Amino acid sequence: MKNILFLWDRLNSLGGVETFLISLSKNLNREKYNIYLGVFENGYVAKYFEEIGVNVLKIERKNKFDFKTLIELSKIIDNYHIDIIHTHGHFGGISGRIIGKLKKKKVISTYHSPLNYDPHPDLTKKLTKLTLPLADYITFVSKSVSDTFNLKSKKQLVIYNGIDLEEIRKNAGNTEKTRKELKIKESDVFLLNIGRLTNSKGQEYLIKSIKILIKDFPNVKLKIFGEGELREKYENLIKELNLESYIEILKPRKDIYKAINACDIFVFPSLYEGFSMVLLEVGAIGKPVVAADVPGVNEIIKDEETGILVESENEYALAKGIKKIIKNKNLQRLLANNLNQLVERKFNIDNMIKNYEKLYENQKEEV
């Protein structure tokens, strides 16, 4: 039995990294691996890990560059007899690689977002690049993320995220029941967006696009599931545009697959992505997608093949893309079916788990 310590920054929101870590934890061979999750900021998402038998460990620190963090990590490694440190993101990555080298532990560092779009300060990025050689393996969730790091290392590789198709479909619920719960009529065109309420997720352009759409499609209804620092700003924008009867912002829900299954079109206006787990989930359930044409997204969505791609940061382009798909039911079915097949073939959970277990067992050449 090997003890693995996942390191991540926070558990105060259920985003792509948290979803990835839950999925990885649930599907690794628990007869071979015992999993611990170390975080610097705890939050409500911790309960999701505890429900699946992952021990969540709070790592104390005064600030992001508190070197006492290394002492805390050293104690955790000794107390829990950690064999492998698997880091995610910058701060966990920097401290994890340093202490891993000092304690002679295997370190795998996974990056989920592009370095050049990252909001972290330059010092953090420099420390990231400086300490990356300390890792035994460096993995990226997409080619676009890998390209932004511009590494020339034999230790790096891309491992695409995967999802548990069976689990998602099993929990997709009843469409009619969910629409009724969300106050969506049968005649409404139900648009859905899921994501943190931040600039990078582009919901401002989505909200503005609804003002354009309702001129031709007054039966459009948009539900946005998410929390974040821009919630108040977006709610005020909805009021300013007199869209209260068309748009509703709702808190994240654990049974989000039900909302995906109930929607007509999933809209994804992100300004940048490392790799989107939610697009895979939408594909697993079989819904058409309109998305901004940005790296990370366009590795999954191919225009008029697995979805509709539009110019990012442009509400008019977004509205045009949504109109196109509303008007053409055959196109909706074709895009949804193609995305579903792609997810089944390329982004299933078995592939992802197999590749990470190979790294844990020193078999990078086979990944």
C-alpha positions as CSV (number, residue, x, y, z in Angstrom):
1,M,0.0,0.0,0.0
2,K,1.4,3.4,-1.0
3,N,0.4,6.6,0.7
4,I,-0.3,9.5,-1.7
5,L,-0.6,13.1,-0.6
6,F,-2.5,15.4,-3.0
7,L,-1.6,19.1,-2.5
8,W,-4.0,21.8,-3.6
9,D,-4.7,25.4,-2.6
10,R,-8.3,25.5,-1.4
11,L,-11.6,23.8,-1.0
12,N,-14.0,26.8,-0.9
13,S,-15.4,26.2,-4.3
14,L,-16.3,23.2,-6.5
15,G,-14.3,24.0,-9.7
16,G,-12.5,21.9,-12.3
17,V,-9.5,21.0,-10.1
18,E,-11.7,19.9,-7.2
19,T,-13.9,17.9,-9.5
20,F,-10.7,16.3,-11.0
21,L,-9.4,15.4,-7.5
22,I,-12.7,13.9,-6.4
23,S,-12.8,11.8,-9.6
24,L,-9.2,10.7,-9.2
25,S,-9.6,9.8,-5.6
26,K,-12.8,7.8,-6.2
27,N,-11.3,5.8,-9.1
28,L,-7.8,5.0,-8.0
29,N,-7.3,1.4,-6.8
30,R,-7.8,1.9,-3.1
31,E,-6.2,-1.6,-2.4
32,K,-3.0,-0.1,-3.7
33,Y,-3.2,3.5,-2.7
34,N,-4.2,5.3,0.4
35,I,-5.1,9.0,-0.3
36,Y,-4.6,12.2,1.7
37,L,-5.5,15.7,0.6
38,G,-3.4,18.6,1.9
39,V,-4.9,22.1,1.5
40,F,-4.0,25.6,2.6
41,E,-7.6,26.9,2.7
42,N,-10.4,24.5,3.8
43,G,-14.1,24.9,2.9
44,Y,-17.4,23.2,2.2
45,V,-15.9,21.0,-0.6
46,A,-13.9,19.0,2.1
47,K,-17.1,17.0,2.9
48,Y,-17.1,15.6,-0.6
49,F,-13.7,14.2,-0.1
50,E,-14.5,12.9,3.4
51,E,-17.6,11.1,2.0
52,I,-15.3,9.0,-0.3
53,G,-12.8,8.2,2.5
54,V,-10.1,10.8,1.8
55,N,-8.5,12.3,4.8
56,V,-8.4,16.1,4.4
57,L,-5.4,17.8,6.1
58,K,-5.3,21.6,6.7
59,I,-1.8,23.0,6.2
60,E,-1.2,26.1,8.3
61,R,0.4,29.2,6.7
62,K,0.4,32.9,7.4
63,N,0.8,33.9,3.8
64,K,1.5,32.4,0.4
65,F,5.2,32.6,0.9
66,D,5.4,31.4,4.5
67,F,8.4,29.0,4.6
68,K,7.0,27.4,7.8
69,T,4.7,25.6,5.3
70,L,7.6,23.4,4.6
71,I,7.9,22.4,8.2
72,E,4.2,21.6,8.3
73,L,4.5,19.5,5.2
74,S,7.5,17.7,6.6
75,K,5.5,16.7,9.6
76,I,2.6,15.5,7.5
77,I,4.9,13.4,5.3
78,D,6.5,11.8,8.5
79,N,3.2,11.3,10.4
80,Y,1.3,9.8,7.5
81,H,4.2,7.9,6.0
82,I,3.7,9.6,2.6
83,D,5.4,7.8,-0.4
84,I,4.2,10.0,-3.3
85,I,3.4,13.8,-3.4
86,H,1.0,14.7,-6.2
87,T,0.8,18.5,-6.4
88,H,-1.8,20.7,-8.2
89,G,-1.4,24.4,-9.0
90,H,1.4,26.8,-8.0
91,F,1.6,27.0,-4.3
92,G,1.1,23.3,-3.6
93,G,3.5,22.6,-6.4
94,I,6.3,24.9,-5.2
95,S,6.3,23.7,-1.6
96,G,5.6,20.1,-2.6
97,R,8.5,19.9,-4.9
98,I,10.9,21.5,-2.4
99,I,9.9,19.3,0.5
100,G,9.7,16.2,-1.8
101,K,13.3,16.7,-2.8
102,L,14.4,17.2,0.8
103,K,12.6,14.2,2.0
104,K,13.5,12.1,-1.0
105,K,9.9,11.4,-2.0
106,K,8.5,10.9,-5.5
107,V,6.8,14.1,-6.7
108,I,4.3,14.5,-9.6
109,S,3.2,18.0,-10.4
110,T,0.0,18.5,-12.4
111,Y,-1.0,21.8,-14.0
112,H,-4.6,22.6,-14.9
113,S,-4.4,26.1,-16.3
114,P,-2.2,28.0,-18.8
115,L,0.8,29.8,-17.3
116,N,0.4,32.9,-19.4
117,Y,-3.2,33.5,-18.4
118,D,-2.7,32.8,-14.8
119,P,-3.6,35.6,-12.3
120,H,-0.8,34.7,-9.9
121,P,2.0,37.2,-9.6
122,D,5.3,37.0,-11.6
123,L,7.2,35.8,-8.5
124,T,4.9,32.8,-8.2
125,K,5.4,31.9,-11.8
126,K,9.2,32.3,-11.5
127,L,9.3,30.0,-8.5
128,T,7.1,27.6,-10.4
129,K,9.6,27.4,-13.3
130,L,12.6,27.4,-10.9
131,T,11.3,24.4,-8.9
132,L,9.8,22.3,-11.8
133,P,13.0,20.4,-12.4
134,L,12.7,19.0,-8.8
135,A,9.6,17.0,-9.9
136,D,9.9,13.4,-11.0
137,Y,7.1,13.9,-13.5
138,I,5.2,17.0,-14.8
139,T,1.8,16.5,-16.2
140,F,-0.5,18.9,-18.0
141,V,-4.3,18.4,-18.5
142,S,-4.1,19.6,-22.1
143,K,-1.6,20.4,-24.9
144,S,-2.6,24.0,-24.7
145,V,-1.6,24.2,-21.0
146,S,1.7,22.4,-21.8
147,D,2.6,24.8,-24.6
148,T,2.3,27.8,-22.3
149,F,5.0,26.4,-20.0
150,N,7.4,26.0,-22.9
151,L,9.4,23.2,-21.2
152,K,11.8,20.9,-22.9
153,S,11.9,18.1,-20.4
154,K,11.7,14.3,-20.8
155,K,9.7,14.3,-17.5
156,Q,6.7,16.1,-19.0
157,L,3.6,14.7,-20.6
158,V,-0.1,15.4,-21.3
159,I,-2.7,13.3,-19.5
160,Y,-6.2,14.4,-20.5
161,N,-8.8,14.5,-17.7
162,G,-11.4,11.7,-17.8
163,I,-14.9,11.3,-16.4
164,D,-17.0,8.5,-15.1
165,L,-19.6,8.2,-17.9
166,E,-21.7,5.6,-16.1
167,E,-21.8,7.6,-12.8
168,I,-22.8,10.8,-14.6
169,R,-25.6,9.2,-16.6
170,K,-26.9,7.4,-13.6
171,N,-27.3,10.7,-11.7
172,A,-28.7,12.7,-14.6
173,G,-32.2,12.5,-13.2
174,N,-35.6,13.1,-14.9
175,T,-35.6,16.0,-17.4
176,E,-39.3,16.9,-16.9
177,K,-39.0,16.9,-13.2
178,T,-35.8,19.1,-13.1
179,R,-37.2,21.6,-15.6
180,K,-40.3,21.9,-13.4
181,E,-38.1,22.4,-10.3
182,L,-36.2,25.2,-12.1
183,K,-39.4,26.8,-13.4
184,I,-38.6,26.1,-17.1
185,K,-41.6,25.6,-19.3
186,E,-41.7,22.9,-22.0
187,S,-41.8,25.6,-24.6
188,D,-38.8,27.5,-23.2
189,V,-35.3,27.3,-24.6
190,F,-33.2,26.4,-21.6
191,L,-29.7,27.7,-21.7
192,L,-27.2,26.6,-19.0
193,N,-23.9,27.8,-17.8
194,I,-21.8,26.4,-14.9
195,G,-18.7,28.1,-13.5
196,R,-17.2,30.4,-11.0
197,L,-18.4,33.9,-11.2
198,T,-15.1,35.5,-12.2
199,N,-13.8,37.5,-15.2
200,S,-12.1,34.4,-16.7
201,K,-15.4,32.6,-17.1
202,G,-16.9,35.3,-19.4
203,Q,-20.4,35.3,-18.0
204,E,-20.7,39.0,-18.5
205,Y,-20.8,38.4,-22.3
206,L,-23.3,35.6,-21.9
207,I,-25.7,37.9,-19.9
208,K,-25.4,40.6,-22.5
209,S,-26.0,38.1,-25.3
210,I,-29.4,37.3,-23.8
211,K,-30.5,40.9,-24.4
212,I,-29.8,40.3,-28.1
213,L,-31.3,36.8,-28.2
214,I,-34.7,37.7,-26.7
215,K,-35.5,39.9,-29.7
216,D,-35.9,36.8,-31.8
217,F,-36.4,34.2,-29.1
218,P,-38.4,35.6,-26.2
219,N,-38.8,32.1,-24.7
220,V,-35.1,31.9,-23.8
221,K,-34.2,31.2,-20.2
222,L,-30.7,31.2,-18.8
223,K,-29.6,29.6,-15.5
224,I,-26.1,30.2,-14.3
225,F,-24.9,27.9,-11.5
226,G,-21.9,29.4,-9.7
227,E,-20.4,31.5,-6.9
228,G,-17.7,34.1,-6.9
229,E,-16.6,37.6,-6.4
230,L,-18.6,38.9,-9.4
231,R,-22.0,37.7,-8.3
232,E,-23.2,41.1,-7.2
233,K,-21.9,42.8,-10.3
234,Y,-23.7,40.2,-12.6
235,E,-26.9,40.5,-10.6
236,N,-26.8,44.3,-11.0
237,L,-26.1,43.9,-14.8
238,I,-29.1,41.6,-15.1
239,K,-31.3,44.3,-13.5
240,E,-29.8,47.1,-15.6
241,L,-30.6,45.2,-18.8
242,N,-34.1,44.3,-17.4
243,L,-33.4,40.6,-17.8
244,E,-34.7,39.4,-14.4
245,S,-37.4,37.3,-16.0
246,Y,-34.9,35.6,-18.4
247,I,-31.8,35.0,-16.3
248,E,-31.2,33.5,-12.8
249,I,-28.0,33.0,-11.0
250,L,-28.1,30.0,-8.7
251,K,-25.7,28.5,-6.1
252,P,-23.7,25.4,-7.2
253,R,-25.4,22.1,-6.6
254,K,-24.0,18.7,-6.1
255,D,-26.6,17.1,-8.4
256,I,-25.6,19.4,-11.3
257,Y,-25.9,16.6,-13.8
258,K,-29.7,16.9,-13.5
259,A,-29.5,20.5,-14.7
260,I,-27.3,19.5,-17.6
261,N,-29.7,16.8,-18.6
262,A,-32.6,19.2,-18.4
263,C,-31.1,22.0,-20.5
264,D,-31.4,22.5,-24.3
265,I,-28.1,24.1,-24.9
266,F,-24.9,24.5,-22.8
267,V,-23.1,27.8,-23.2
268,F,-19.5,28.2,-22.3
269,P,-18.1,31.7,-22.8
270,S,-14.8,31.3,-20.9
271,L,-11.9,33.6,-21.8
272,Y,-9.4,30.9,-21.2
273,E,-9.4,27.3,-19.9
274,G,-6.8,24.7,-19.0
275,F,-9.2,21.9,-19.8
276,S,-12.9,21.9,-19.0
277,M,-14.3,19.1,-17.0
278,V,-17.8,20.4,-17.4
279,L,-17.6,20.2,-21.2
280,L,-16.9,16.5,-20.8
281,E,-19.8,16.1,-18.4
282,V,-22.1,17.9,-20.9
283,G,-20.8,15.6,-23.6
284,A,-21.4,12.5,-21.5
285,I,-25.1,13.4,-21.1
286,G,-25.4,14.4,-24.7
287,K,-26.2,18.1,-25.0
288,P,-25.1,20.6,-27.7
289,V,-22.5,23.2,-26.8
290,V,-21.8,26.8,-27.8
291,A,-18.4,27.9,-26.6
292,A,-15.8,30.6,-27.0
293,D,-13.0,29.6,-29.3
294,V,-10.1,29.6,-26.8
295,P,-7.2,27.2,-26.1
296,G,-8.2,24.3,-23.8
297,V,-11.8,24.5,-25.1
298,N,-11.0,24.0,-28.7
299,E,-9.2,20.7,-27.9
300,I,-12.7,19.4,-27.1
301,I,-15.0,21.5,-29.2
302,K,-14.4,21.5,-32.9
303,D,-16.6,24.1,-34.8
304,E,-19.7,22.5,-36.3
305,E,-18.4,19.1,-35.5
306,T,-18.6,18.7,-31.7
307,G,-20.1,22.1,-31.0
308,I,-20.3,25.7,-32.1
309,L,-17.2,27.9,-31.5
310,V,-17.5,31.7,-31.5
311,E,-15.1,34.6,-30.9
312,S,-14.4,35.2,-27.2
313,E,-15.4,38.3,-25.3
314,N,-18.1,39.1,-27.9
315,E,-21.8,39.0,-26.9
316,Y,-22.9,39.4,-30.5
317,A,-20.9,36.4,-31.7
318,L,-22.2,34.4,-28.8
319,A,-25.8,35.3,-29.6
320,K,-25.2,34.5,-33.2
321,G,-23.9,31.0,-32.3
322,I,-26.8,30.3,-29.9
323,K,-29.3,31.4,-32.6
324,K,-27.7,29.1,-35.1
325,I,-28.2,26.1,-32.8
326,I,-31.7,27.1,-31.6
327,K,-32.9,27.2,-35.2
328,N,-31.5,23.9,-36.3
329,K,-32.7,20.8,-34.4
330,N,-30.8,18.5,-36.7
331,L,-27.6,20.3,-36.0
332,Q,-28.3,20.2,-32.2
333,R,-28.6,16.4,-32.4
334,L,-25.5,16.0,-34.6
335,L,-23.2,18.1,-32.4
336,A,-24.5,16.4,-29.2
337,N,-24.0,13.0,-30.6
338,N,-20.5,13.7,-32.0
339,L,-19.4,15.2,-28.6
340,N,-20.8,12.2,-26.8
341,Q,-18.8,9.8,-29.0
342,L,-15.6,11.8,-28.5
343,V,-15.9,11.8,-24.7
344,E,-16.6,8.1,-24.7
345,R,-13.6,7.4,-26.9
346,K,-11.0,9.8,-25.6
347,F,-11.9,11.2,-22.2
348,N,-13.2,8.4,-20.2
349,I,-12.1,7.9,-16.6
350,D,-10.3,4.5,-17.3
351,N,-7.7,6.1,-19.5
352,M,-6.9,8.8,-17.0
353,I,-6.6,6.5,-14.0
354,K,-4.5,4.0,-16.0
355,N,-2.1,6.8,-16.9
356,Y,-1.7,8.2,-13.4
357,E,-1.2,4.8,-11.9
358,K,1.6,4.2,-14.4
359,L,3.3,7.3,-13.1
360,Y,2.8,6.2,-9.5
361,E,4.5,2.9,-10.4
362,N,7.4,4.5,-12.5
363,Q,6.1,3.6,-16.0
364,K,6.1,6.9,-17.8
365,E,7.3,5.4,-21.0
366,E,4.0,3.5,-21.4
367,V,1.7,6.5,-20.8
